[in-house]
């Protein structure tokens, strides 16, 4: 079996090295590396499922991780991840998946007794290709060609979440200290509470990923960074919201599972960020953004959040209907807390007919309805900003908007002063008072011109 193991490691790695010679772009090679990480984590998870279902298993050999030979693991991940990505111009995705299926169908029976196949191993093979190889290929190909930004950001989020919340803890438990049994043995109510706490802890990091994609035009991956300097959202309070979220989640997992290695992993993450990632990021951002970056970093710290936000992206506007009772309450709530870099203006002054509240950032980014109010909370302080980040989590915004439309403030058209209501039967609202409800004087900024439609 030794020869087979050497071949399973050497042949895929040599193929990847040969294919990388045809790919000159550094960011494309980095995308192939990310595909390798995704496939490696996915194969480890597939192995755990296969042990439970009886799809396949491996003979007990030295150099294994939880029963998975490391050399086979690396070679397998190289075949399912970087190799087809580097050869993507010659191998369209369906052809690549078909070749991977054909290769595994030949190789896995031939590797007996190293690989022990169950009667339904083909089911596991197809499941692996669809759940592991396909997402890894999409992640690598989209990243290499800079396509489908939101999709690749979402796939990166899935990979990094699996790495932090499953793979790293499992690896730590394998080194001794702590186990998943302490977590799974908790009562259902405790598990629900723990999940809610974990979601609250992760809210700034999750929002930061979205901020990178929506307002920065990039992803958290260092070789696929935002094209614009991001100083909004969680970045208005702390410079490392993602790293901070990872460390706190690892500490929370260590406390729940009683794992000393997880504490070491959290400390290692801080040390890596401070000694390696931080200097590299600072040099890169200073080179690309110059004075803007230095001004931002002079006001926002790495690990200790500000209480009040840094208004570095220019003045933002929240448009609210003066004749809507809940909207007026929101305006008064915000004005009492003196929002930073935010102007509140009557919806009737907007150049478009608004049906819900509208938020317009200084960079042109817009939000509507509950999401707009959640954005406005980011201009108040850290506590209310955290509420806004939680409200803007996927699914939470939709539910909050549904409840608001049904019970609090249904959508209704608000027209500009002096213009006829486009749909008077729907209860069109127009502002009657020429008084501006701007808070510009409290922000020490002039009221900005309304953003262009769209």
C-alpha positions as CSV (number, residue, x, y, z in Angstrom):
1,X,0.0,0.0,0.0
2,X,3.0,2.3,0.5
3,X,3.5,2.7,-3.3
4,X,-0.1,3.4,-3.9
5,X,-0.1,6.1,-1.2
6,X,3.0,7.8,-2.7
7,X,1.4,7.8,-6.2
8,X,-1.9,9.2,-4.8
9,X,0.0,12.1,-3.4
10,X,2.7,12.7,-6.0
11,X,0.7,12.4,-9.2
12,X,-1.9,15.0,-8.4
13,X,0.6,17.4,-6.9
14,X,2.9,17.1,-10.0
15,X,-0.1,17.7,-12.2
16,X,-1.0,20.8,-10.3
17,X,2.5,22.1,-10.6
18,X,2.5,21.5,-14.3
19,X,-0.8,23.2,-14.8
20,X,0.2,26.2,-12.8
21,X,2.9,26.9,-15.3
22,X,0.3,27.7,-17.9
23,X,-1.4,30.2,-15.5
24,X,0.6,33.3,-15.1
25,X,-1.8,35.4,-13.1
26,X,-1.1,35.5,-9.4
27,X,-4.7,36.0,-8.4
28,X,-5.8,33.0,-10.5
29,X,-3.3,30.8,-8.7
30,X,-4.5,32.2,-5.4
31,X,-8.1,31.2,-6.5
32,X,-6.8,27.7,-7.2
33,X,-5.3,27.6,-3.7
34,X,-8.6,28.6,-2.2
35,X,-10.3,25.8,-4.2
36,X,-7.8,23.4,-2.6
37,X,-8.7,24.6,0.9
38,X,-12.4,24.3,0.1
39,X,-12.0,20.8,-1.3
40,X,-9.8,19.6,1.6
41,X,-12.3,20.7,4.2
42,X,-15.2,19.3,2.2
43,X,-13.4,15.9,1.8
44,X,-12.8,15.7,5.5
45,X,-16.5,16.3,6.1
46,X,-17.4,13.8,3.4
47,X,-15.2,11.2,5.1
48,X,-17.1,11.8,8.4
49,X,-20.4,11.3,6.7
50,X,-19.1,8.2,4.8
51,X,-18.1,6.6,8.1
52,X,-21.6,6.9,9.3
53,X,-23.4,5.8,6.1
54,X,-20.9,3.0,5.2
55,X,-20.2,4.5,1.7
56,X,-16.5,3.9,2.1
57,X,-13.7,3.8,4.7
58,X,-9.9,3.4,4.8
59,X,-7.6,0.8,6.2
60,X,-5.9,1.8,9.5
61,X,-2.5,3.1,8.4
62,X,0.0,5.5,9.8
63,X,-0.2,9.1,8.9
64,X,-4.0,9.4,9.2
65,X,-6.4,12.0,10.4
66,X,-9.5,10.5,12.0
67,X,-9.0,7.5,9.8
68,X,-8.4,9.4,6.6
69,X,-4.8,8.9,5.2
70,X,-3.3,12.4,4.9
71,X,-1.5,11.6,1.6
72,X,-4.7,10.4,0.0
73,X,-6.5,13.4,1.5
74,X,-4.1,15.9,-0.1
75,X,-4.0,14.2,-3.4
76,X,-7.8,14.0,-3.5
77,X,-8.2,17.6,-2.6
78,X,-5.7,18.6,-5.4
79,X,-7.7,16.7,-8.0
80,X,-11.1,18.1,-6.9
81,X,-9.8,21.7,-6.3
82,X,-6.9,23.4,-8.0
83,X,-6.2,21.2,-10.9
84,X,-9.5,21.7,-12.8
85,X,-9.4,25.4,-11.9
86,X,-6.0,25.9,-13.4
87,X,-7.1,24.0,-16.5
88,X,-10.5,25.7,-16.7
89,X,-10.0,27.1,-20.2
90,X,-9.5,23.6,-21.6
91,X,-11.9,21.8,-19.2
92,X,-15.4,23.4,-18.9
93,X,-17.0,22.6,-15.6
94,X,-19.3,19.8,-16.8
95,X,-16.4,18.1,-18.5
96,X,-14.2,18.5,-15.4
97,X,-16.8,17.0,-13.1
98,X,-17.3,14.1,-15.6
99,X,-13.6,13.4,-15.7
100,X,-13.4,13.5,-11.9
101,X,-16.2,11.0,-11.6
102,X,-14.6,8.7,-14.2
103,X,-11.2,8.9,-12.5
104,X,-12.7,8.1,-9.1
105,X,-14.8,5.3,-10.5
106,X,-11.6,3.6,-11.8
107,X,-9.2,4.5,-9.0
108,X,-11.2,3.8,-5.8
109,X,-11.9,0.0,-6.5
110,X,-8.3,-0.3,-7.7
111,X,-7.0,1.0,-4.3
112,X,-8.5,-1.9,-2.4
113,X,-7.6,-2.8,0.4
114,X,-6.5,0.7,1.2
115,X,-10.0,2.0,0.4
116,X,-12.9,-0.2,1.5
117,X,-16.0,0.4,-0.5
118,X,-19.5,-0.2,0.7
119,X,-22.4,-1.3,-1.4
120,X,-23.6,2.3,-1.9
121,X,-20.2,3.9,-2.5
122,X,-21.3,5.4,-5.8
123,X,-23.9,7.4,-3.8
124,X,-21.1,8.9,-1.8
125,X,-19.1,9.6,-4.9
126,X,-21.9,11.5,-6.5
127,X,-22.7,13.3,-3.2
128,X,-19.0,14.3,-2.9
129,X,-18.9,15.7,-6.4
130,X,-22.0,17.7,-6.0
131,X,-21.4,19.0,-2.4
132,X,-17.6,19.3,-2.4
133,X,-16.1,19.3,-5.8
134,X,-18.7,21.5,-7.5
135,X,-18.7,24.3,-4.9
136,X,-14.9,24.2,-4.8
137,X,-14.8,24.6,-8.6
138,X,-17.3,27.4,-8.6
139,X,-15.3,29.2,-5.9
140,X,-12.0,28.8,-7.7
141,X,-13.3,29.5,-11.2
142,X,-15.3,32.6,-10.2
143,X,-12.4,33.9,-8.2
144,X,-9.8,33.3,-11.0
145,X,-12.0,35.1,-13.6
146,X,-13.4,37.7,-11.2
147,X,-17.0,36.7,-11.9
148,X,-20.2,36.5,-9.8
149,X,-18.9,38.6,-6.8
150,X,-21.7,37.9,-4.4
151,X,-21.6,34.2,-5.1
152,X,-17.9,33.8,-4.5
153,X,-18.2,35.9,-1.4
154,X,-20.9,33.6,-0.1
155,X,-18.9,30.5,-1.0
156,X,-15.9,32.0,0.8
157,X,-18.1,32.6,3.9
158,X,-19.2,29.0,3.9
159,X,-15.6,27.7,3.6
160,X,-14.3,30.0,6.4
161,X,-17.3,29.2,8.6
162,X,-16.6,25.5,8.2
163,X,-13.0,26.1,8.9
164,X,-13.5,28.1,12.1
165,X,-16.6,26.4,13.6
166,X,-16.0,22.7,12.5
167,X,-12.5,21.9,11.2
168,X,-10.3,23.8,13.7
169,X,-12.3,22.6,16.7
170,X,-12.3,19.0,15.5
171,X,-8.5,19.2,14.9
172,X,-8.1,20.7,18.4
173,X,-10.1,17.9,19.9
174,X,-8.0,15.4,18.1
175,X,-4.9,16.9,19.9
176,X,-6.5,16.3,23.2
177,X,-8.7,18.4,25.4
178,X,-12.4,19.0,24.8
179,X,-14.9,17.2,22.6
180,X,-18.1,17.7,20.7
181,X,-19.8,15.5,23.3
182,X,-19.8,18.4,25.8
183,X,-21.7,20.5,23.2
184,X,-24.1,17.9,21.9
185,X,-24.9,16.8,25.4
186,X,-26.4,20.2,26.3
187,X,-30.2,20.5,26.6
188,X,-32.0,21.8,23.6
189,X,-32.8,25.1,25.4
190,X,-29.1,25.7,26.1
191,X,-28.2,24.8,22.6
192,X,-30.7,27.4,21.3
193,X,-29.4,30.0,23.6
194,X,-25.8,29.2,22.6
195,X,-26.7,29.5,18.9
196,X,-28.3,32.9,19.5
197,X,-25.2,34.1,21.4
198,X,-23.0,32.8,18.6
199,X,-25.1,34.6,16.0
200,X,-24.9,37.9,17.9
201,X,-21.1,37.5,18.2
202,X,-20.8,36.7,14.5
203,X,-23.1,39.5,13.3
204,X,-20.3,42.1,12.8
205,X,-18.1,39.7,11.0
206,X,-21.0,38.5,8.7
207,X,-21.9,42.1,8.0
208,X,-18.3,42.9,7.3
209,X,-18.2,40.2,4.6
210,X,-21.3,41.7,3.0
211,X,-19.8,45.2,3.3
212,X,-16.7,44.0,1.4
213,X,-18.9,42.7,-1.5
214,X,-21.6,45.3,-1.6
215,X,-19.6,48.5,-0.9
216,X,-16.0,47.4,-1.6
217,X,-16.4,45.3,-4.7
218,X,-14.3,42.4,-3.3
219,X,-14.1,39.6,-0.8
220,X,-12.3,38.8,2.5
221,X,-9.8,36.6,0.6
222,X,-6.4,38.5,0.6
223,X,-5.9,37.9,-3.1
224,X,-9.4,38.9,-4.0
225,X,-9.7,42.1,-2.0
226,X,-12.2,45.0,-2.3
227,X,-11.5,47.5,-5.0
228,X,-12.5,50.4,-2.8
229,X,-11.5,51.3,0.8
230,X,-14.3,50.1,3.1
231,X,-14.8,52.3,6.1
232,X,-18.6,51.7,6.7
233,X,-20.6,49.2,8.6
234,X,-18.5,47.4,11.3
235,X,-15.4,49.1,9.8
236,X,-16.6,52.4,11.1
237,X,-16.0,51.0,14.6
238,X,-13.1,48.5,14.4
239,X,-10.5,47.7,11.7
240,X,-10.6,43.9,12.1
241,X,-14.2,42.9,12.6
242,X,-13.8,39.5,10.9
243,X,-10.6,38.5,12.8
244,X,-12.2,39.8,16.0
245,X,-15.3,37.7,15.4
246,X,-13.2,34.6,14.7
247,X,-11.2,34.9,17.9
248,X,-14.3,35.5,20.0
249,X,-16.1,32.5,18.5
250,X,-13.0,30.3,19.1
251,X,-13.0,31.5,22.7
252,X,-16.7,30.8,23.1
253,X,-16.2,27.3,21.6
254,X,-13.3,26.7,24.0
255,X,-15.3,27.7,27.0
256,X,-18.3,25.4,26.0
257,X,-16.2,22.4,25.1
258,X,-13.4,22.8,27.7
259,X,-10.7,22.7,25.0
260,X,-7.2,24.1,25.8
261,X,-6.1,23.7,22.2
262,X,-8.9,25.9,21.1
263,X,-7.6,28.6,23.4
264,X,-4.2,28.1,21.8
265,X,-5.8,28.4,18.3
266,X,-7.5,31.7,19.3
267,X,-4.1,33.1,20.6
268,X,-2.5,31.9,17.4
269,X,-5.1,33.7,15.3
270,X,-4.3,36.9,17.1
271,X,-0.6,36.5,16.8
272,X,-0.9,35.7,13.1
273,X,-3.1,38.7,12.5
274,X,-0.7,41.0,14.4
275,X,2.6,39.7,13.1
276,X,1.8,38.5,9.5
277,X,-1.6,39.5,8.1
278,X,-1.7,43.0,9.7
279,X,1.6,44.3,8.3
280,X,0.9,42.9,4.9
281,X,-2.6,44.4,4.8
282,X,-1.3,47.8,6.1
283,X,1.4,48.0,3.4
284,X,-1.1,46.9,0.7
285,X,-3.8,49.4,1.7
286,X,-1.4,52.2,2.3
287,X,0.0,51.7,-1.2
288,X,-3.4,51.6,-2.8
289,X,-5.2,54.3,-0.8
290,X,-2.5,56.5,0.7
291,X,-3.8,59.4,2.8
292,X,-7.4,58.0,3.0
293,X,-6.0,54.8,4.6
294,X,-3.7,56.6,7.0
295,X,-6.6,59.0,8.1
296,X,-8.8,56.0,8.7
297,X,-6.3,54.0,10.7
298,X,-5.4,57.0,12.8
299,X,-9.0,57.0,14.0
300,X,-10.0,53.3,14.1
301,X,-8.2,50.7,16.1
302,X,-7.5,47.0,15.1
303,X,-9.0,45.1,18.0
304,X,-10.7,47.6,20.4
305,X,-13.9,49.1,18.8
306,X,-14.9,52.8,19.0
307,X,-18.1,53.7,20.8
308,X,-19.1,56.3,18.2
309,X,-18.5,55.6,14.5
310,X,-15.9,57.1,12.3
311,X,-17.6,59.0,9.5
312,X,-15.1,58.5,6.8
313,X,-17.3,57.6,3.8
314,X,-19.0,61.0,3.4
315,X,-22.4,62.2,4.6
316,X,-25.3,59.8,4.3
317,X,-29.1,60.6,4.1
318,X,-32.1,58.8,5.6
319,X,-35.3,59.8,3.8
320,X,-38.4,59.4,6.1
321,X,-42.1,60.3,5.5
322,X,-43.1,63.2,7.7
323,X,-46.7,62.1,7.7
324,X,-46.0,58.5,8.9
325,X,-46.3,58.2,12.7
326,X,-43.7,55.4,13.1
327,X,-41.3,57.2,10.7
328,X,-41.6,60.4,12.8
329,X,-40.8,58.3,15.9
330,X,-37.7,56.9,14.2
331,X,-36.6,60.4,13.2
332,X,-37.0,61.7,16.8
333,X,-35.2,58.6,18.1
334,X,-32.2,59.2,15.9
335,X,-32.1,62.9,16.4
336,X,-31.9,62.5,20.2
337,X,-28.8,60.3,19.8
338,X,-27.0,62.7,17.5
339,X,-26.1,60.4,14.6
340,X,-22.6,60.9,13.1
341,X,-22.5,61.7,9.4
342,X,-26.2,61.2,8.9
343,X,-28.8,63.7,7.6
344,X,-32.5,62.9,8.0
345,X,-34.6,64.4,5.2
346,X,-38.3,64.4,4.3
347,X,-39.2,61.6,1.8
348,X,-41.2,64.2,-0.1
349,X,-38.0,65.9,-1.1
350,X,-36.5,62.8,-2.8
351,X,-36.5,63.0,-6.6
352,X,-38.3,59.7,-6.8
353,X,-41.6,58.5,-5.4
354,X,-40.6,56.5,-2.3
355,X,-42.8,53.7,-0.9
356,X,-40.5,53.0,2.1
357,X,-37.8,54.7,4.0
358,X,-34.6,55.1,1.9
359,X,-31.0,55.3,3.0
360,X,-28.3,56.7,0.6
361,X,-24.7,56.4,1.7
362,X,-22.0,58.9,0.7
363,X,-20.7,56.3,-1.8
364,X,-24.0,55.9,-3.5
365,X,-25.1,52.7,-1.8
366,X,-28.8,52.6,-1.0
367,X,-31.1,50.5,1.2
368,X,-34.9,50.5,1.6
369,X,-37.4,50.0,4.4
370,X,-36.2,48.2,7.6
371,X,-32.7,47.8,6.1
372,X,-32.5,51.6,5.6
373,X,-33.3,52.2,9.3
374,X,-30.8,49.5,10.3
375,X,-28.2,51.3,8.2
376,X,-29.0,54.5,10.0
377,X,-28.4,52.8,13.4
378,X,-24.8,52.4,12.3
379,X,-24.4,56.1,12.6
380,X,-25.5,56.2,16.3
381,X,-23.1,54.2,18.5
382,X,-21.7,50.6,18.8
383,X,-24.7,49.3,20.7
384,X,-27.3,50.4,18.2
385,X,-25.1,49.6,15.3
386,X,-24.9,46.0,16.6
387,X,-28.7,45.9,16.6
388,X,-28.6,47.2,13.0
389,X,-26.1,44.5,11.9
390,X,-28.2,41.8,13.5
391,X,-31.4,43.1,11.7
392,X,-29.5,43.1,8.4
393,X,-28.5,39.4,8.7
394,X,-29.9,37.3,5.8
395,X,-33.5,36.3,6.5
396,X,-33.8,38.6,9.5
397,X,-34.3,41.6,7.3
398,X,-37.0,39.9,5.3
399,X,-38.8,38.8,8.4
400,X,-38.5,42.3,10.0
401,X,-39.8,43.9,6.8
402,X,-42.7,41.5,6.6
403,X,-43.8,42.3,10.2
404,X,-43.3,46.0,9.6
405,X,-45.4,46.1,6.5
406,X,-48.2,44.0,8.1
407,X,-48.4,45.7,11.6
408,X,-46.4,48.9,11.8
409,X,-46.0,51.0,8.7
410,X,-47.2,49.5,5.4
411,X,-45.5,50.8,2.2
412,X,-47.2,53.9,0.7
413,X,-46.2,56.4,-2.0
414,X,-44.8,59.7,-0.9
415,X,-44.6,62.3,-3.7
416,X,-42.8,65.6,-3.9
417,X,-44.5,68.8,-2.8
418,X,-47.0,70.2,-5.3
419,X,-47.1,67.0,-7.4
420,X,-50.2,64.9,-7.8
421,X,-50.3,61.6,-6.0
422,X,-49.6,58.7,-8.5
423,X,-52.0,56.4,-6.7
424,X,-54.3,58.4,-4.5
425,X,-56.4,55.3,-3.7
426,X,-53.5,53.8,-1.9
427,X,-53.2,56.6,0.6
428,X,-50.6,58.8,-1.0
429,X,-48.7,61.0,1.5
430,X,-47.2,64.4,0.8
431,X,-45.2,66.6,3.2
432,X,-47.1,69.7,4.1
433,X,-44.5,71.6,6.1
434,X,-41.6,73.3,4.4
435,X,-39.5,72.8,7.6
436,X,-36.5,70.5,7.0
437,X,-35.9,67.9,9.6
438,X,-32.2,67.7,8.8
439,X,-29.7,67.0,11.5
440,X,-26.9,68.5,9.5
441,X,-26.1,71.1,12.1
442,X,-25.4,68.3,14.6
443,X,-23.1,66.6,12.2
444,X,-21.3,69.8,11.2
445,X,-21.7,68.9,7.5
446,X,-23.9,70.6,4.9
447,X,-27.0,68.8,3.7
448,X,-25.8,66.9,0.6
449,X,-27.5,67.0,-2.7
450,X,-29.9,64.1,-3.2
451,X,-28.2,61.1,-4.9
452,X,-29.1,60.4,-8.5
453,X,-32.0,58.0,-9.1
454,X,-30.9,54.4,-8.8
